Amino acid sequence: MMGLITALVMAGATVVGLVILGTIFLLGIRLVRPGAPKPRGNDAEEAQLLQEIHRSLSRLEDRVENLEALVLDPGRGREDGQ
């Protein structure tokens, strides 16, 4: 029984090792082999997209700061002093 379990473990380890080595080999071939150049996007469109992301993140930062102020100072927004 132990011989069968040992043989199955060894076979499984061999299969896993071959899969890992095969993956590394295929990735190496893909990196070394010259491929077709990937099409690049328009630089103006990319700049506009990055600017919009920056504006959105700035607004998000303001919102987070407002929420932090409300959580840390809950009486700040109340006018009745409760």
Residue pairs with C-beta under 8 A, 6 or more apart in sequence:
69 76
70 76
70 77
75 81
75 82
